[in-house]
């Protein structure tokens, strides 16, 4: 049994994750010390039932894109600070267990004394991502590299956090949007906690509607591009308060 808990947010109004949750419930339980799910109130009952079958702790939050960062922070609080915890959006960990369970275990075991391990996609995985992600996320990653010296893939929302990093984030995080992707590591850095980075070939993005699809089809949709530009701007704003001086 891993010494790392799972803290995940779940938003699935169409029940797309229910079947995979049931089929992977055994690997979920065996991979983590315990499971904590913060589920949006718009999530389909089939998915909620499937989560209940895992034996994990479940809380519910109001569905709001503007409050995703708070929902993530509350998922960490639900997981508690007795163990280290892997925060991830739930669809990510389902794909990870399906496509690379050994790689997930590698990350859970890697450098256990680190306070904050940022998990990103490998260059090969990034090269296969939709263009709208690659081009907008590269700007965020570049700004972070100039700020910190660390050129990391930040916007995939997977972090393994020590108990003291969890306590820090629950107490001091103020970013309620997706831009907690940059805020959490920057908070840990400012507090003098230890940070590290690892990459995975097994991680890749799909919209919820295309969960399980062989390829993403959103690059021809202007709204999808606009959303990614908005997300990048949120990350830029979150980084500004960590600029020295």
DRENFIPA-215974 format. One record per atom (N, C-alpha, C): y, x negated, z. Coordinates in steps of 0.001 Angstrom, whole numbers, plus 500000, padded with zeros to 6 digits. Atoms other than C-alpha are relative to their C-alpha. Last residue first. Example, Ala and Ser with C-alpha at 12.3 -4.5 7.8 and 13.67 -1.06 7.14 Angstrom:
<rs>
498810500820499940 498940486330507140 501090500770500730 498810499110500000 495500487700507800 501200499100500000 
</rs>
This chain:
<rs>
498555499971500039 543744489520494508 500554501362499709 499249500721498958 540085489287493642 501503500109499810 499334501150500620 538695492036491365 500819499279501068 500662501218499561 536400494256493462 500602498742499354 499654500278498588 538670497294493236 499317498760500551 498636500481499802 538549497134489432 500293499645501448 499912501457499839 534760497314489183 501386499531500403 500678500384498762 534613501067489826 500089498502500252 499171499607498859 537243501759487170 499371499574501318 498830500879499977 535300499770484589 500889500324501195 500437501289499459 532111501625485494 501168499013500075 500235499823498561 533808504988484983 499590498681500649 498682499972499352 535117503779481608 499864500194501508 499510501383499949 531580502849480527 501359499933500705 500749500701498959 530367506338481466 500491498557500139 499500499543498700 533140507924479411 499283499286501137 498685500614499816 532207505800476400 500606500402501343 500237501408499650 528570506862476842 501313499245500177 500519500107498637 529576510528476961 499790498551500410 498874499778499104 531694510181473830 499554499884501450 499157501199500005 528767508650471965 501163500151500982 500751501028499300 526462511514472996 500771498683500046 499882499725498566 529122514018471965 499257498950500810 498754500563499457 529369512405468533 500161500231501490 499293498928499300 525659513078467847 501287499439500602 499208499291500999 524192510734465222 500818501136500609 498915500842500501 523003508263467879 500856500671498929 498644499579499675 521068510940469731 501131499223499373 499379499475501217 517611510732468171 501470500334500179 498783499267499682 515703508569470651 500654500463498695 498710500614500319 512203507515469633 501133500914500435 500173501376500461 508539508074470503 501325499299499753 499877500176501449 509278511179472564 499868498531499626 501295500078500652 507888511464476097 500065499815498501 500969500689499154 511179512659477597 498632500054499322 500922500775500829 513276513805474638 499046499155500843 500564499127501024 515109516619476418 498969499278499148 501010499140499388 515558514380479438 499320500872498950 499402498842499359 517334511836477269 498880500836500619 500093498765500763 515308508721476660 500822501053500728 499242498775499780 515946505157477775 499525501122499094 499222499561501152 513573502218478019 500569501379500280 498969499006499730 511817500113480631 500736500369498723 500600498663499955 508486498343480035 501019501114500208 500243499524501363 509837494976478852 499608501470499981 501281499389500329 511284494343482298 499954500376498525 500010499191501214 514008492087483603 498603500540499744 501207500151500795 514770490599487017 500055500968498834 500094499223501237 517897489959489023 498655499742499342 500813500601501049 518746488705492464 499887500955498833 500231499235501211 521169489349495297 499108499232499044 500632500763501081 521454488156498888 499676500920498829 501437499804500090 523930489909501174 499446499224498805 500740501234499785 527363488428501781 498500500162499997 500474500065498614 529104491766502289 499205498739500288 498833500149499122 531093491326499058 499591499861501462 499424501339500196 527872490720497123 501159499771500955 500923500958499381 526189493822498570 500551498582499900 499908499845498541 529221495954497723 499119498986500707 498742500630499603 529247494496494211 500260500172501489 500126501463499944 525550495281493782 501289499306500432 500970500430498984 526128498917494844 499805498489500018 499457500058498645 529363499422492882 498991499462501004 499300501260499725 528069498428489459 500441499908501450 500768501087500620 525380501083488996 500659498649500237 500642500714498896 527392503241491449 499095498883499465 499502501368499848 529278503935488245 499551499338501290 500994500969500453 527082506965487632 500424498557500216 500421499855501383 529617508925489663 498860499030499693 500885498847500103 530132509364493409 499501500246498582 500046499585501400 531592505940494074 498973501110499847 499024498935500207 532447505577497774 499968500535498569 499822499630501404 529604503424499046 500953501186499885 498765500475500621 530280502205502588 500181500373498536 498784499978499184 527830503735505068 501267499777499189 499846498663499425 524901504695502821 501318500096500767 499636499063501065 525393501510500817 500227501397500547 498660500306500512 525463499215503844 500441501053498984 499043499595498973 522446500872505491 501440499767499535 499981498536499955 520462500577502268 501046500482501007 499234499570501164 521450496918501932 500079501524499942 498573500187499705 520319496336505536 500877500333498799 499447499062499011 516976498003504883 501483499773500277 500517500258498660 516469495920501725 500543501050500967 499028500255498951 517197497361498296 499317499805501343 500835500103498806 515297497424495018 500880499471501124 499644500992498999 517692498713492379 498935500001501099 501167500326499181 517086500644489158 500382498838500912 500114499298498711 520077502440487645 498695499756500740 501271499304500044 519746501379484004 499600500554501363 499862498548500084 523437500527483639 498664500725499830 499677499267498775 523438496974484980 499788501503499928 500071498649500555 521852494612482474 500124500958501170 501126499132499713 522970491351484084 500105501296499205 500097499180501205 525234488455483099 498742500855500086 501363499534500247 526007487073486555 499979500962498820 500805501092500542 529174484964486882 498583500388499666 500953500549499028 530707487575489184 499280498730499546 499620499783498608 533823489033487564 499128499214500967 498748500714499762 533322487600484068 500415500086501476 500294501436500078 529689488701484133 501255499177500240 500663500397498755 530694492168485350 499693498513500002 498971500000498959 533142492510482450 499408499572501343 499128501164500214 530412491454480018 501089499925501069 500712501200499560 527891493913481466 500863498750499851 500092499973498537 530365496771481154 499338498722500509 498649500216499485 531188495875477554 500004499964501526 499686501425500128 527498495465476640 501395499695500549 500446500692498795 526863498953478025 500302498511499942 499117499682498875 529015500519475310 499593499267501274 498619500413500255 527383498782472342 500918500300501180 499845501448500142 523761498853473483 501471499614499890 500187500671498724 523876502423474756 500300498517499872 498897499578499134 525412503945471621 499882499395501390 498797500801500238 523055501859469477 501126500373500960 499037499390500921 519972503450470981 501284499171499899 499270498869499455 517622500986472737 500937500608498956 500586498759500496 515115498799470863 500748501238500496 499848499964501455 517152495616471270 499473501290499398 498641499596500348 517437496342474980 500187500124498494 499851498579499701 513661496236475423 501384500497499620 500817499246500960 513406492906473614 500126501505500238 499361499983501320 516337491469475554 499202500782498965 500079501295500659 514591492565478780 500759500053498673 500886500057501153 515765495698480545 500039498605499394 499467499661501309 517291495460483974 498944499945498925 501060500002501002 516233495507487603 500584500474498675 499628499177501153 518868494534490161 498909499855498948 500593500467501252 517299493165493340 500375500990498908 499724499131501150 519489493692496377 499435499356498748 499403498734499564 518659492362499831 500210500974498849 498705499659500595 516236489684498678 500500501327500550 498912500213499048 513475488728501143 501377500332499427 499831498895499049 510734490332499052 501144499818500977 498977500486499067 511197487884496161 500311501050501082 499210501179500359 509111489949493699 501041499670501078 500430501168499224 506504492321495180 500930498795499863 500078499641498580 508019495639494075 499688498789500869 498639499842499493 509021494084490759 499995500357501482 499363501322499981 505501492842490043 501395500088500612 500483500667498799 504121496248491024 500583498598500125 499377499370498830 506334497882488410 499556499303501275 498645500525499955 505132495347485838 500778500622501152 500070501353499459 501527496193486616 501370499374500125 500195499959498543 502283499881486143 499899498618500632 500105501344499429 503775499240482703 499791499997501491 500000501076500996 503775502138480241 499804498608500600 500848499716501166 502790505110482394 499865498784499094 501393499884499567 504082503912485752 499064500229498821 500420501335499555 507314502758484125 498532500022500437 500288500800501201 507727506037482242 499461498630500378 501155499402500663 507401507974485512 499624499215498742 501207500485499319 509716505512487254 498748500637499415 500250501428500241 512453506059484685 498692499548500636 500647500139501314 512141509855484756 499710498549499679 501431499724499944 512808509773488503 499311499847498644 500075498642500523 516154507988488377 498520500299499754 500077499809501441 515480504861490370 500161501474499679 499303498832500550 516094503461493846 499787500020498491 499649500101501412 513364501150495099 500726501269499631 500178498851500884 513379501084498867 500365499614498579 499237500164501228 512926498450501580 499738501218499126 500585500829501052 511375499994504613 501069499643498986 501110500682499327 512709501409507898 499302499039499034 499836501450500037 516037502145506238 498914499276500779 499879500689498725 515469505792505369 500079498498499826 501091500972499916 514126507394502198 500024499247501318 501225499253499747 516436510356502814 498807499059500125 499978499586498600 519423508010503112 498733500762500356 500258501180499166 518473506396499824 499971500367501475 501436500288500152 518254509816498166 499617498774500818 500717499123499080 521684510601499641 498487499828499881 499786500523498643 523140507574497869 499242500844501026 500798501222499881 521601508702494581 500111499419501407 501399499585499915 523006512206495031 499080498794500133 500242499496498639 526407510694495804 498545500435500158 500010501136499083 526289508649492609 499765500425501440 501298500665500082 525285511718490590 499922498826500975 500447500357498660 528336513639491827 498637499303499986 498956500750499303 530380513997488615 499549499499501367 499968501358500539 527247514981486703 501016499136500720 498645500353500421 526883517952489025 499989498571499487 499981500709501274 523731519827490076 501444499760499563 499420499231501098 524115520790493724 500040499170498722 498558500178500134 521734518800495935 500526500865498860 499411499375501177 518239519521497237 501511499774500005 498754499333499663 516060517512499613 500594500514498694 499161499393501032 512403516581499237 501263500578500636 498908499237499405 510176514250501252 500922500498498898 498727500644499717 507103513169499299 500986500925500695 499833500218498566 503630514644499619 501316499353500368 500074501431499706 502958514163495903 500069499716501490 501394500433499971 502112517865495502 499854498502500282 500577499651498712 505676518779496460 498559499535500132 499520500974499020 506942516882493442 499408500273501372 500720501248500270 504738519019491200 500435498906500967 501374499848499508 506082522194492808 499206498708499814 499915500048498537 509651520998492238 498611500143500615 499820501402499616 508802520244488605 500087499862501509 501244500705500312 507385523719488060 500088498535500404 500967499910498901 510346525251489909 498684499282499721 501017498974500230 512717523938487184 498994500024501154 501318500473500444 515553521790488509 498995501144499946 500291499441501322 519010523387488668 498599499640499514 500327498580499841 519322522850492425 499779500703498662 498880499107500287 519142519112491800 499551501457500105 500226499164501174 516349517220493546 501198500913499773 498811499154499906 516770514315495950 500089500785498693 499439499420501216 513231512921496154 501223500842500348 498860499153499639 511881510569498822 500674500466498720 499222499478501124 508432508968498532 501117500899500514 499798498560499943 506561506762500990 500975500388498902 500260499723498590 505120503252501170 500193501480500309 498858500024499088 505036503194497380 499581500339501432 499050501074500306 502574502350494610 501067499822501064 500590501302499706 499597504343495903 500972498847499776 500328500139498574 501504507615496192 499473498604500320 498765499960499215 503108507298492772 499705499752501474 499306501285500073 499818506165491192 501321499975500767 500809501013499317 498134509324492523 500633498628499940 499774499875498559 500977511641491496 499187498982500791 499724501313499408 500923510330487932 500187500065501514 500984500976500473 499238513309486253 500185498635500643 501344499671499527 501165515813488380 499006498909499609 500006500164498545 504520514153487822 498615500282500569 500136501424499703 503808513777484103 499971499749501501 501347500439500367 503173517515483789 499782498532500340 501033499443499123 506288518510485729 498619499436499685 500647501051499224 508775516165484050 498795500488500801 500616501003500869 509878518477481218 499187498965500783 501381500226499573 510482521425483523 499266498932499219 500936499462501000 513582522492481587 498539499735500354 499895498544500159 516196522173484343 498953500602499065 500900499592501085 514991518685485286 500042501516499819 499269498887500617 517306516711487551 499222500396498757 500736499228500998 515498514397489980 500900501128499504 499353498725500291 517010511638492085 499268500658498843 499746499577501374 514692508964493392 500810501281499973 498891499058499855 514135506882496519 500425500395498588 499332499529501207 510717505214496458 501092500977500399 499946498559500219 509621503239499505 500615500287498627 498759499500500589 508667499546499452 499888501511499805 499069499877498890 506001498064501755 501337500563499547 498742500729500066 503434498723499048 500802500193501285 498804499156500000 500000500000500000 501244499122500000 
</rs>
